[in-house]
C-alpha cells in the first residue's frame, strides 16, 4: 500500500510542477504557442478549466484560479499522505 501512496504523491508532485511551469509560461512571450507550450497546455488546461469557471479574473486581468488549483493539488497530496502513510 505504501508503494501506491508513493506513486500517487510522486504523480501529484510532477503535475504540480507542470501546472507551475504552465503558469510561468504566460510571462514568457510566445512560449505557450511553441510545441512545448501546446503540449503542456493540453495536459494542464483540462485541470485548470473548472477552477476558471468558478473563480473569475480580478479586474479582467489577474487570474487567481491557478493558485487555487495548486492549493487543491496540495490538499490532495495531504489526503494521500493521510490515507497511505
PyMOL Python script that loads the backbone (N, CA, C, O; Angstrom):
from pymol import cmd

cmd.read_pdbstr("""\
ATOM      1  N   UNK A   1       0.814  -1.194   0.000  1.00  0.00           N
ATOM      2  CA  UNK A   1       0.000   0.000   0.000  1.00  0.00           C
ATOM      3  C   UNK A   1       0.862   1.264   0.000  1.00  0.00           C
ATOM      4  O   UNK A   1       0.504   2.278  -0.598  1.00  0.00           O
ATOM      5  N   UNK A   2       2.001   1.179   0.681  1.00  0.00           N
ATOM      6  CA  UNK A   2       2.862   2.355   0.723  1.00  0.00           C
ATOM      7  C   UNK A   2       3.411   2.699  -0.655  1.00  0.00           C
ATOM      8  O   UNK A   2       3.605   3.872  -0.972  1.00  0.00           O
ATOM      9  N   UNK A   3       3.660   1.687  -1.472  1.00  0.00           N
ATOM     10  CA  UNK A   3       4.180   1.916  -2.822  1.00  0.00           C
ATOM     11  C   UNK A   3       3.157   2.691  -3.661  1.00  0.00           C
ATOM     12  O   UNK A   3       3.522   3.591  -4.418  1.00  0.00           O
ATOM     13  N   UNK A   4       1.877   2.337  -3.522  1.00  0.00           N
ATOM     14  CA  UNK A   4       0.823   3.058  -4.245  1.00  0.00           C
ATOM     15  C   UNK A   4       0.781   4.513  -3.786  1.00  0.00           C
ATOM     16  O   UNK A   4       0.657   5.425  -4.604  1.00  0.00           O
ATOM     17  N   UNK A   5       0.885   4.724  -2.477  1.00  0.00           N
ATOM     18  CA  UNK A   5       0.898   6.083  -1.944  1.00  0.00           C
ATOM     19  C   UNK A   5       2.074   6.881  -2.458  1.00  0.00           C
ATOM     20  O   UNK A   5       1.932   8.057  -2.793  1.00  0.00           O
ATOM     21  N   UNK A   6       3.240   6.249  -2.523  1.00  0.00           N
ATOM     22  CA  UNK A   6       4.426   6.945  -3.028  1.00  0.00           C
ATOM     23  C   UNK A   6       4.255   7.321  -4.495  1.00  0.00           C
ATOM     24  O   UNK A   6       4.642   8.414  -4.907  1.00  0.00           O
ATOM     25  N   UNK A   7       3.671   6.411  -5.288  1.00  0.00           N
ATOM     26  CA  UNK A   7       3.446   6.711  -6.705  1.00  0.00           C
ATOM     27  C   UNK A   7       2.441   7.855  -6.872  1.00  0.00           C
ATOM     28  O   UNK A   7       2.629   8.727  -7.721  1.00  0.00           O
ATOM     29  N   UNK A   8       1.383   7.852  -6.071  1.00  0.00           N
ATOM     30  CA  UNK A   8       0.408   8.935  -6.141  1.00  0.00           C
ATOM     31  C   UNK A   8       1.022  10.278  -5.755  1.00  0.00           C
ATOM     32  O   UNK A   8       0.781  11.288  -6.416  1.00  0.00           O
ATOM     33  N   UNK A   9       1.807  10.285  -4.693  1.00  0.00           N
ATOM     34  CA  UNK A   9       2.464  11.526  -4.257  1.00  0.00           C
ATOM     35  C   UNK A   9       3.425  12.019  -5.336  1.00  0.00           C
ATOM     36  O   UNK A   9       3.490  13.216  -5.613  1.00  0.00           O
ATOM     37  N   UNK A  10       4.163  11.103  -5.940  1.00  0.00           N
ATOM     38  CA  UNK A  10       5.096  11.484  -6.995  1.00  0.00           C
ATOM     39  C   UNK A  10       4.341  12.041  -8.206  1.00  0.00           C
ATOM     40  O   UNK A  10       4.783  13.019  -8.810  1.00  0.00           O
ATOM     41  N   UNK A  11       3.212  11.431  -8.563  1.00  0.00           N
ATOM     42  CA  UNK A  11       2.405  11.927  -9.672  1.00  0.00           C
ATOM     43  C   UNK A  11       1.843  13.311  -9.391  1.00  0.00           C
ATOM     44  O   UNK A  11       1.833  14.174 -10.268  1.00  0.00           O
ATOM     45  N   UNK A  12       1.372  13.520  -8.160  1.00  0.00           N
ATOM     46  CA  UNK A  12       0.853  14.835  -7.788  1.00  0.00           C
ATOM     47  C   UNK A  12       1.967  15.878  -7.833  1.00  0.00           C
ATOM     48  O   UNK A  12       1.748  17.001  -8.288  1.00  0.00           O
ATOM     49  N   UNK A  13       3.156  15.515  -7.364  1.00  0.00           N
ATOM     50  CA  UNK A  13       4.291  16.443  -7.416  1.00  0.00           C
ATOM     51  C   UNK A  13       4.645  16.816  -8.852  1.00  0.00           C
ATOM     52  O   UNK A  13       4.884  17.987  -9.147  1.00  0.00           O
ATOM     53  N   UNK A  14       4.679  15.833  -9.742  1.00  0.00           N
ATOM     54  CA  UNK A  14       5.005  16.107 -11.143  1.00  0.00           C
ATOM     55  C   UNK A  14       3.939  16.992 -11.788  1.00  0.00           C
ATOM     56  O   UNK A  14       4.260  17.902 -12.553  1.00  0.00           O
ATOM     57  N   UNK A  15       2.685  16.725 -11.480  1.00  0.00           N
ATOM     58  CA  UNK A  15       1.605  17.530 -12.043  1.00  0.00           C
ATOM     59  C   UNK A  15       1.646  18.955 -11.489  1.00  0.00           C
ATOM     60  O   UNK A  15       1.363  19.911 -12.212  1.00  0.00           O
ATOM     61  N   UNK A  16       1.996  19.099 -10.216  1.00  0.00           N
ATOM     62  CA  UNK A  16       2.136  20.424  -9.620  1.00  0.00           C
ATOM     63  C   UNK A  16       3.227  21.215 -10.335  1.00  0.00           C
ATOM     64  O   UNK A  16       3.058  22.402 -10.614  1.00  0.00           O
ATOM     65  N   UNK A  17       4.329  20.563 -10.626  1.00  0.00           N
ATOM     66  CA  UNK A  17       5.422  21.214 -11.354  1.00  0.00           C
ATOM     67  C   UNK A  17       4.957  21.622 -12.753  1.00  0.00           C
ATOM     68  O   UNK A  17       5.285  22.711 -13.225  1.00  0.00           O
ATOM     69  N   UNK A  18       4.193  20.749 -13.417  1.00  0.00           N
ATOM     70  CA  UNK A  18       3.688  21.062 -14.757  1.00  0.00           C
ATOM     71  C   UNK A  18       2.761  22.274 -14.714  1.00  0.00           C
ATOM     72  O   UNK A  18       2.850  23.146 -15.577  1.00  0.00           O
ATOM     73  N   UNK A  19       1.878  22.340 -13.727  1.00  0.00           N
ATOM     74  CA  UNK A  19       0.973  23.488 -13.593  1.00  0.00           C
ATOM     75  C   UNK A  19       1.775  24.756 -13.326  1.00  0.00           C
ATOM     76  O   UNK A  19       1.494  25.804 -13.908  1.00  0.00           O
ATOM     77  N   UNK A  20       2.763  24.665 -12.456  1.00  0.00           N
ATOM     78  CA  UNK A  20       3.583  25.826 -12.129  1.00  0.00           C
ATOM     79  C   UNK A  20       4.344  26.333 -13.357  1.00  0.00           C
ATOM     80  O   UNK A  20       4.406  27.541 -13.589  1.00  0.00           O
ATOM     81  N   UNK A  21       4.917  25.432 -14.136  1.00  0.00           N
ATOM     82  CA  UNK A  21       5.627  25.827 -15.356  1.00  0.00           C
ATOM     83  C   UNK A  21       4.646  26.461 -16.344  1.00  0.00           C
ATOM     84  O   UNK A  21       4.977  27.442 -17.010  1.00  0.00           O
ATOM     85  N   UNK A  22       3.451  25.903 -16.435  1.00  0.00           N
ATOM     86  CA  UNK A  22       2.442  26.460 -17.347  1.00  0.00           C
ATOM     87  C   UNK A  22       2.046  27.867 -16.928  1.00  0.00           C
ATOM     88  O   UNK A  22       1.863  28.742 -17.774  1.00  0.00           O
ATOM     89  N   UNK A  23       1.915  28.085 -15.634  1.00  0.00           N
ATOM     90  CA  UNK A  23       1.592  29.423 -15.132  1.00  0.00           C
ATOM     91  C   UNK A  23       2.705  30.400 -15.475  1.00  0.00           C
ATOM     92  O   UNK A  23       2.440  31.501 -15.957  1.00  0.00           O
ATOM     93  N   UNK A  24       3.953  30.001 -15.227  1.00  0.00           N
ATOM     94  CA  UNK A  24       5.085  30.885 -15.520  1.00  0.00           C
ATOM     95  C   UNK A  24       5.262  31.125 -17.016  1.00  0.00           C
ATOM     96  O   UNK A  24       5.786  32.162 -17.424  1.00  0.00           O
ATOM     97  N   UNK A  25       4.823  30.163 -17.835  1.00  0.00           N
ATOM     98  CA  UNK A  25       4.990  30.320 -19.281  1.00  0.00           C
ATOM     99  C   UNK A  25       4.155  31.469 -19.834  1.00  0.00           C
ATOM    100  O   UNK A  25       4.414  31.944 -20.939  1.00  0.00           O
ATOM    101  N   UNK A  26       3.156  31.920 -19.078  1.00  0.00           N
ATOM    102  CA  UNK A  26       2.362  33.058 -19.560  1.00  0.00           C
ATOM    103  C   UNK A  26       3.166  34.352 -19.505  1.00  0.00           C
ATOM    104  O   UNK A  26       2.803  35.335 -20.152  1.00  0.00           O
ATOM    105  N   UNK A  27       4.235  34.359 -18.751  1.00  0.00           N
ATOM    106  CA  UNK A  27       5.076  35.560 -18.652  1.00  0.00           C
ATOM    107  C   UNK A  27       6.130  35.632 -19.748  1.00  0.00           C
ATOM    108  O   UNK A  27       6.727  36.687 -19.962  1.00  0.00           O
ATOM    109  N   UNK A  28       6.364  34.535 -20.438  1.00  0.00           N
ATOM    110  CA  UNK A  28       7.395  34.483 -21.481  1.00  0.00           C
ATOM    111  C   UNK A  28       6.697  34.554 -22.842  1.00  0.00           C
ATOM    112  O   UNK A  28       5.877  33.692 -23.158  1.00  0.00           O
ATOM    113  N   UNK A  29       7.010  35.558 -23.639  1.00  0.00           N
ATOM    114  CA  UNK A  29       6.324  35.723 -24.927  1.00  0.00           C
ATOM    115  C   UNK A  29       6.472  34.492 -25.826  1.00  0.00           C
ATOM    116  O   UNK A  29       7.561  33.936 -25.969  1.00  0.00           O
ATOM    117  N   UNK A  30       5.370  34.087 -26.419  1.00  0.00           N
ATOM    118  CA  UNK A  30       5.295  33.014 -27.413  1.00  0.00           C
ATOM    119  C   UNK A  30       5.641  31.619 -26.890  1.00  0.00           C
ATOM    120  O   UNK A  30       5.723  30.685 -27.687  1.00  0.00           O
ATOM    121  N   UNK A  31       5.842  31.445 -25.601  1.00  0.00           N
ATOM    122  CA  UNK A  31       6.166  30.108 -25.100  1.00  0.00           C
ATOM    123  C   UNK A  31       4.955  29.185 -25.172  1.00  0.00           C
ATOM    124  O   UNK A  31       5.093  28.001 -25.479  1.00  0.00           O
ATOM    125  N   UNK A  32       3.781  29.719 -24.894  1.00  0.00           N
ATOM    126  CA  UNK A  32       2.577  28.877 -24.945  1.00  0.00           C
ATOM    127  C   UNK A  32       2.216  28.483 -26.374  1.00  0.00           C
ATOM    128  O   UNK A  32       1.500  27.502 -26.577  1.00  0.00           O
ATOM    129  N   UNK A  33       2.696  29.226 -27.365  1.00  0.00           N
ATOM    130  CA  UNK A  33       2.429  28.889 -28.759  1.00  0.00           C
ATOM    131  C   UNK A  33       3.429  27.881 -29.310  1.00  0.00           C
ATOM    132  O   UNK A  33       3.218  27.338 -30.394  1.00  0.00           O
ATOM    133  N   UNK A  34       4.514  27.620 -28.584  1.00  0.00           N
ATOM    134  CA  UNK A  34       5.502  26.642 -29.038  1.00  0.00           C
ATOM    135  C   UNK A  34       4.949  25.230 -28.860  1.00  0.00           C
ATOM    136  O   UNK A  34       3.917  25.036 -28.217  1.00  0.00           O
ATOM    137  N   UNK A  35       5.636  24.257 -29.427  1.00  0.00           N
ATOM    138  CA  UNK A  35       5.209  22.863 -29.286  1.00  0.00           C
ATOM    139  C   UNK A  35       5.182  22.445 -27.821  1.00  0.00           C
ATOM    140  O   UNK A  35       4.259  21.758 -27.384  1.00  0.00           O
ATOM    141  N   UNK A  36       6.185  22.857 -27.070  1.00  0.00           N
ATOM    142  CA  UNK A  36       6.239  22.525 -25.641  1.00  0.00           C
ATOM    143  C   UNK A  36       5.059  23.147 -24.902  1.00  0.00           C
ATOM    144  O   UNK A  36       4.416  22.480 -24.091  1.00  0.00           O
ATOM    145  N   UNK A  37       4.770  24.413 -25.172  1.00  0.00           N
ATOM    146  CA  UNK A  37       3.670  25.101 -24.517  1.00  0.00           C
ATOM    147  C   UNK A  37       2.320  24.494 -24.856  1.00  0.00           C
ATOM    148  O   UNK A  37       1.450  24.391 -23.992  1.00  0.00           O
ATOM    149  N   UNK A  38       2.139  24.089 -26.119  1.00  0.00           N
ATOM    150  CA  UNK A  38       0.886  23.462 -26.516  1.00  0.00           C
ATOM    151  C   UNK A  38       0.719  22.092 -25.872  1.00  0.00           C
ATOM    152  O   UNK A  38      -0.383  21.733 -25.458  1.00  0.00           O
ATOM    153  N   UNK A  39       1.802  21.324 -25.784  1.00  0.00           N
ATOM    154  CA  UNK A  39       1.748  20.020 -25.141  1.00  0.00           C
ATOM    155  C   UNK A  39       1.435  20.171 -23.655  1.00  0.00           C
ATOM    156  O   UNK A  39       0.611  19.436 -23.110  1.00  0.00           O
ATOM    157  N   UNK A  40       2.093  21.120 -23.009  1.00  0.00           N
ATOM    158  CA  UNK A  40       1.855  21.370 -21.592  1.00  0.00           C
ATOM    159  C   UNK A  40       0.426  21.870 -21.376  1.00  0.00           C
ATOM    160  O   UNK A  40      -0.223  21.490 -20.401  1.00  0.00           O
ATOM    161  N   UNK A  41      -0.056  22.705 -22.264  1.00  0.00           N
ATOM    162  CA  UNK A  41      -1.418  23.202 -22.174  1.00  0.00           C
ATOM    163  C   UNK A  41      -2.448  22.090 -22.305  1.00  0.00           C
ATOM    164  O   UNK A  41      -3.470  22.103 -21.618  1.00  0.00           O
ATOM    165  N   UNK A  42      -2.184  21.128 -23.182  1.00  0.00           N
ATOM    166  CA  UNK A  42      -3.129  20.014 -23.346  1.00  0.00           C
ATOM    167  C   UNK A  42      -3.182  19.129 -22.104  1.00  0.00           C
ATOM    168  O   UNK A  42      -4.167  18.425 -21.884  1.00  0.00           O
ATOM    169  N   UNK A  43      -2.133  19.163 -21.297  1.00  0.00           N
ATOM    170  CA  UNK A  43      -2.101  18.382 -20.063  1.00  0.00           C
ATOM    171  C   UNK A  43      -2.723  19.164 -18.904  1.00  0.00           C
ATOM    172  O   UNK A  43      -3.441  18.590 -18.085  1.00  0.00           O
ATOM    173  N   UNK A  44      -2.454  20.458 -18.831  1.00  0.00           N
ATOM    174  CA  UNK A  44      -2.824  21.264 -17.671  1.00  0.00           C
ATOM    175  C   UNK A  44      -4.193  21.941 -17.810  1.00  0.00           C
ATOM    176  O   UNK A  44      -4.926  22.045 -16.827  1.00  0.00           O
ATOM    177  N   UNK A  45      -4.541  22.392 -18.995  1.00  0.00           N
ATOM    178  CA  UNK A  45      -5.791  23.150 -19.181  1.00  0.00           C
ATOM    179  C   UNK A  45      -7.045  22.391 -18.738  1.00  0.00           C
ATOM    180  O   UNK A  45      -7.923  23.010 -18.137  1.00  0.00           O
ATOM    181  N   UNK A  46      -7.179  21.085 -19.000  1.00  0.00           N
ATOM    182  CA  UNK A  46      -8.387  20.394 -18.512  1.00  0.00           C
ATOM    183  C   UNK A  46      -8.536  20.451 -16.993  1.00  0.00           C
ATOM    184  O   UNK A  46      -9.657  20.449 -16.485  1.00  0.00           O
ATOM    185  N   UNK A  47      -7.438  20.502 -16.275  1.00  0.00           N
ATOM    186  CA  UNK A  47      -7.490  20.616 -14.816  1.00  0.00           C
ATOM    187  C   UNK A  47      -7.830  22.046 -14.380  1.00  0.00           C
ATOM    188  O   UNK A  47      -8.587  22.241 -13.429  1.00  0.00           O
ATOM    189  N   UNK A  48      -7.278  23.033 -15.068  1.00  0.00           N
ATOM    190  CA  UNK A  48      -7.496  24.426 -14.686  1.00  0.00           C
ATOM    191  C   UNK A  48      -8.876  24.953 -15.074  1.00  0.00           C
ATOM    192  O   UNK A  48      -9.384  25.875 -14.435  1.00  0.00           O
ATOM    193  N   UNK A  49      -9.484  24.387 -16.100  1.00  0.00           N
ATOM    194  CA  UNK A  49     -10.757  24.889 -16.615  1.00  0.00           C
ATOM    195  C   UNK A  49     -11.872  24.957 -15.571  1.00  0.00           C
ATOM    196  O   UNK A  49     -12.544  25.986 -15.502  1.00  0.00           O
ATOM    197  N   UNK A  50     -12.109  23.935 -14.760  1.00  0.00           N
ATOM    198  CA  UNK A  50     -13.179  24.061 -13.741  1.00  0.00           C
ATOM    199  C   UNK A  50     -12.918  25.174 -12.730  1.00  0.00           C
ATOM    200  O   UNK A  50     -13.854  25.826 -12.267  1.00  0.00           O
ATOM    201  N   UNK A  51     -11.654  25.391 -12.389  1.00  0.00           N
ATOM    202  CA  UNK A  51     -11.324  26.469 -11.454  1.00  0.00           C
ATOM    203  C   UNK A  51     -11.574  27.834 -12.088  1.00  0.00           C
ATOM    204  O   UNK A  51     -11.993  28.771 -11.407  1.00  0.00           O
ATOM    205  N   UNK A  52     -11.319  27.946 -13.377  1.00  0.00           N
ATOM    206  CA  UNK A  52     -11.553  29.216 -14.079  1.00  0.00           C
ATOM    207  C   UNK A  52     -13.044  29.522 -14.195  1.00  0.00           C
ATOM    208  O   UNK A  52     -13.437  30.688 -14.206  1.00  0.00           O
ATOM    209  N   UNK A  53     -13.878  28.484 -14.282  1.00  0.00           N
ATOM    210  CA  UNK A  53     -15.317  28.706 -14.341  1.00  0.00           C
ATOM    211  C   UNK A  53     -15.858  29.193 -13.005  1.00  0.00           C
ATOM    212  O   UNK A  53     -16.816  29.965 -12.961  1.00  0.00           O
ATOM    213  N   UNK A  54     -15.239  28.736 -11.910  1.00  0.00           N
ATOM    214  CA  UNK A  54     -15.712  29.092 -10.565  1.00  0.00           C
ATOM    215  C   UNK A  54     -15.169  30.447 -10.125  1.00  0.00           C
ATOM    216  O   UNK A  54     -15.897  31.245  -9.534  1.00  0.00           O
ATOM    217  N   UNK A  55     -13.893  30.710 -10.408  1.00  0.00           N
ATOM    218  CA  UNK A  55     -13.226  31.922  -9.924  1.00  0.00           C
ATOM    219  C   UNK A  55     -12.968  32.867 -11.095  1.00  0.00           C
ATOM    220  O   UNK A  55     -12.099  32.594 -11.923  1.00  0.00           O
ATOM    221  N   UNK A  56     -13.701  33.963 -11.176  1.00  0.00           N
ATOM    222  CA  UNK A  56     -13.482  34.897 -12.288  1.00  0.00           C
ATOM    223  C   UNK A  56     -12.200  35.701 -12.075  1.00  0.00           C
ATOM    224  O   UNK A  56     -11.769  35.897 -10.938  1.00  0.00           O
ATOM    225  N   UNK A  57     -11.595  36.162 -13.160  1.00  0.00           N
ATOM    226  CA  UNK A  57     -10.398  37.007 -13.036  1.00  0.00           C
ATOM    227  C   UNK A  57     -10.719  38.319 -12.321  1.00  0.00           C
ATOM    228  O   UNK A  57     -11.811  38.869 -12.461  1.00  0.00           O
ATOM    229  N   UNK A  58      -9.763  38.798 -11.568  1.00  0.00           N
ATOM    230  CA  UNK A  58      -9.911  40.073 -10.864  1.00  0.00           C
ATOM    231  C   UNK A  58      -9.541  41.193 -11.824  1.00  0.00           C
ATOM    232  O   UNK A  58      -8.450  41.195 -12.395  1.00  0.00           O
ATOM    233  N   UNK A  59     -10.441  42.133 -11.998  1.00  0.00           N
ATOM    234  CA  UNK A  59     -10.174  43.259 -12.888  1.00  0.00           C
ATOM    235  C   UNK A  59     -10.032  42.851 -14.339  1.00  0.00           C
ATOM    236  O   UNK A  59      -9.528  43.627 -15.150  1.00  0.00           O
ATOM    237  N   UNK A  60     -10.462  41.654 -14.681  1.00  0.00           N
ATOM    238  CA  UNK A  60     -10.368  41.178 -16.057  1.00  0.00           C
ATOM    239  C   UNK A  60      -8.989  40.713 -16.467  1.00  0.00           C
ATOM    240  O   UNK A  60      -8.821  40.201 -17.574  1.00  0.00           O
ATOM    241  N   UNK A  61      -7.984  40.876 -15.598  1.00  0.00           N
ATOM    242  CA  UNK A  61      -6.614  40.536 -15.997  1.00  0.00           C
ATOM    243  C   UNK A  61      -5.945  39.519 -15.066  1.00  0.00           C
ATOM    244  O   UNK A  61      -5.200  38.657 -15.531  1.00  0.00           O
ATOM    245  N   UNK A  62      -6.198  39.609 -13.781  1.00  0.00           N
ATOM    246  CA  UNK A  62      -5.478  38.781 -12.815  1.00  0.00           C
ATOM    247  C   UNK A  62      -6.292  37.517 -12.543  1.00  0.00           C
ATOM    248  O   UNK A  62      -7.392  37.575 -11.993  1.00  0.00           O
ATOM    249  N   UNK A  63      -5.731  36.379 -12.936  1.00  0.00           N
ATOM    250  CA  UNK A  63      -6.400  35.090 -12.789  1.00  0.00           C
ATOM    251  C   UNK A  63      -5.841  34.371 -11.565  1.00  0.00           C
ATOM    252  O   UNK A  63      -4.683  33.951 -11.562  1.00  0.00           O
ATOM    253  N   UNK A  64      -6.656  34.231 -10.536  1.00  0.00           N
ATOM    254  CA  UNK A  64      -6.235  33.560  -9.311  1.00  0.00           C
ATOM    255  C   UNK A  64      -6.561  32.071  -9.307  1.00  0.00           C
ATOM    256  O   UNK A  64      -6.178  31.355  -8.382  1.00  0.00           O
ATOM    257  N   UNK A  65      -7.258  31.607 -10.326  1.00  0.00           N
ATOM    258  CA  UNK A  65      -7.661  30.202 -10.345  1.00  0.00           C
ATOM    259  C   UNK A  65      -6.478  29.218 -10.342  1.00  0.00           C
ATOM    260  O   UNK A  65      -6.600  28.158  -9.729  1.00  0.00           O
ATOM    261  N   UNK A  66      -5.346  29.511 -10.991  1.00  0.00           N
ATOM    262  CA  UNK A  66      -4.231  28.570 -10.892  1.00  0.00           C
ATOM    263  C   UNK A  66      -3.692  28.423  -9.462  1.00  0.00           C
ATOM    264  O   UNK A  66      -3.228  27.350  -9.078  1.00  0.00           O
ATOM    265  N   UNK A  67      -3.758  29.498  -8.685  1.00  0.00           N
ATOM    266  CA  UNK A  67      -3.300  29.413  -7.300  1.00  0.00           C
ATOM    267  C   UNK A  67      -4.209  28.478  -6.514  1.00  0.00           C
ATOM    268  O   UNK A  67      -3.735  27.654  -5.731  1.00  0.00           O
ATOM    269  N   UNK A  68      -5.515  28.609  -6.725  1.00  0.00           N
ATOM    270  CA  UNK A  68      -6.472  27.730  -6.052  1.00  0.00           C
ATOM    271  C   UNK A  68      -6.276  26.288  -6.528  1.00  0.00           C
ATOM    272  O   UNK A  68      -6.396  25.350  -5.739  1.00  0.00           O
ATOM    273  N   UNK A  69      -5.976  26.114  -7.812  1.00  0.00           N
ATOM    274  CA  UNK A  69      -5.732  24.766  -8.350  1.00  0.00           C
ATOM    275  C   UNK A  69      -4.490  24.146  -7.704  1.00  0.00           C
ATOM    276  O   UNK A  69      -4.485  22.953  -7.400  1.00  0.00           O
ATOM    277  N   UNK A  70      -3.447  24.937  -7.492  1.00  0.00           N
ATOM    278  CA  UNK A  70      -2.246  24.416  -6.831  1.00  0.00           C
ATOM    279  C   UNK A  70      -2.534  24.058  -5.373  1.00  0.00           C
ATOM    280  O   UNK A  70      -2.026  23.060  -4.861  1.00  0.00           O
ATOM    281  N   UNK A  71      -3.349  24.874  -4.710  1.00  0.00           N
ATOM    282  CA  UNK A  71      -3.730  24.562  -3.332  1.00  0.00           C
ATOM    283  C   UNK A  71      -4.524  23.260  -3.288  1.00  0.00           C
ATOM    284  O   UNK A  71      -4.339  22.450  -2.380  1.00  0.00           O
ATOM    285  N   UNK A  72      -5.412  23.053  -4.269  1.00  0.00           N
ATOM    286  CA  UNK A  72      -6.189  21.816  -4.326  1.00  0.00           C
ATOM    287  C   UNK A  72      -5.277  20.602  -4.522  1.00  0.00           C
ATOM    288  O   UNK A  72      -5.521  19.544  -3.943  1.00  0.00           O
ATOM    289  N   UNK A  73      -4.233  20.751  -5.333  1.00  0.00           N
ATOM    290  CA  UNK A  73      -3.280  19.650  -5.506  1.00  0.00           C
ATOM    291  C   UNK A  73      -2.557  19.339  -4.197  1.00  0.00           C
ATOM    292  O   UNK A  73      -2.342  18.173  -3.865  1.00  0.00           O
ATOM    293  N   UNK A  74      -2.190  20.364  -3.466  1.00  0.00           N
ATOM    294  CA  UNK A  74      -1.525  20.148  -2.170  1.00  0.00           C
ATOM    295  C   UNK A  74      -2.457  19.476  -1.172  1.00  0.00           C
ATOM    296  O   UNK A  74      -2.030  18.617  -0.399  1.00  0.00           O
ATOM    297  N   UNK A  75      -3.733  19.867  -1.187  1.00  0.00           N
ATOM    298  CA  UNK A  75      -4.700  19.216  -0.311  1.00  0.00           C
ATOM    299  C   UNK A  75      -4.888  17.747  -0.698  1.00  0.00           C
ATOM    300  O   UNK A  75      -5.025  16.885   0.170  1.00  0.00           O
ATOM    301  N   UNK A  76      -4.893  17.468  -1.994  1.00  0.00           N
ATOM    302  CA  UNK A  76      -4.982  16.075  -2.450  1.00  0.00           C
ATOM    303  C   UNK A  76      -3.770  15.279  -1.989  1.00  0.00           C
ATOM    304  O   UNK A  76      -3.894  14.122  -1.590  1.00  0.00           O
ATOM    305  N   UNK A  77      -2.602  15.900  -2.045  1.00  0.00           N
ATOM    306  CA  UNK A  77      -1.390  15.227  -1.586  1.00  0.00           C
ATOM    307  C   UNK A  77      -1.468  14.949  -0.083  1.00  0.00           C
ATOM    308  O   UNK A  77      -1.046  13.886   0.373  1.00  0.00           O
ATOM    309  N   UNK A  78      -1.997  15.887   0.677  1.00  0.00           N
ATOM    310  CA  UNK A  78      -2.164  15.676   2.112  1.00  0.00           C
ATOM    311  C   UNK A  78      -3.137  14.532   2.372  1.00  0.00           C
ATOM    312  O   UNK A  78      -2.939  13.742   3.296  1.00  0.00           O
ATOM    313  N   UNK A  79      -4.178  14.443   1.566  1.00  0.00           N
ATOM    314  CA  UNK A  79      -5.123  13.336   1.700  1.00  0.00           C
ATOM    315  C   UNK A  79      -4.483  11.991   1.400  1.00  0.00           C
ATOM    316  O   UNK A  79      -4.770  10.999   2.070  1.00  0.00           O
ATOM    317  N   UNK A  80      -3.620  11.957   0.397  1.00  0.00           N
ATOM    318  CA  UNK A  80      -2.907  10.719   0.080  1.00  0.00           C
ATOM    319  C   UNK A  80      -2.010  10.326   1.242  1.00  0.00           C
ATOM    320  O   UNK A  80      -1.951   9.154   1.617  1.00  0.00           O
ATOM    321  N   UNK A  81      -1.309  11.305   1.816  1.00  0.00           N
ATOM    322  CA  UNK A  81      -0.468  11.015   2.997  1.00  0.00           C
ATOM    323  C   UNK A  81      -1.310  10.452   4.130  1.00  0.00           C
ATOM    324  O   UNK A  81      -0.913   9.486   4.780  1.00  0.00           O
ATOM    325  N   UNK A  82      -2.479  11.056   4.371  1.00  0.00           N
ATOM    326  CA  UNK A  82      -3.323  10.609   5.474  1.00  0.00           C
ATOM    327  C   UNK A  82      -3.848   9.187   5.246  1.00  0.00           C
ATOM    328  O   UNK A  82      -4.006   8.429   6.203  1.00  0.00           O
ATOM    329  N   UNK A  83      -4.114   8.827   4.013  1.00  0.00           N
ATOM    330  CA  UNK A  83      -4.674   7.504   3.722  1.00  0.00           C
ATOM    331  C   UNK A  83      -3.596   6.425   3.692  1.00  0.00           C
ATOM    332  O   UNK A  83      -3.787   5.343   4.248  1.00  0.00           O
ATOM    333  N   UNK A  84      -2.462   6.711   3.046  1.00  0.00           N
ATOM    334  CA  UNK A  84      -1.474   5.662   2.793  1.00  0.00           C
ATOM    335  C   UNK A  84      -0.318   5.618   3.781  1.00  0.00           C
ATOM    336  O   UNK A  84       0.381   4.607   3.859  1.00  0.00           O
ATOM    337  N   UNK A  85      -0.099   6.689   4.537  1.00  0.00           N
ATOM    338  CA  UNK A  85       1.086   6.675   5.416  1.00  0.00           C
ATOM    339  C   UNK A  85       0.719   6.829   6.843  1.00  0.00           C
ATOM    340  O   UNK A  85       1.595   6.838   7.708  1.00  0.00           O
TER     341      UNK A  85
END
""", "prot")
cmd.dss("prot")
cmd.show_as("cartoon", "prot")
cmd.util.cbc("prot")
cmd.orient("prot")
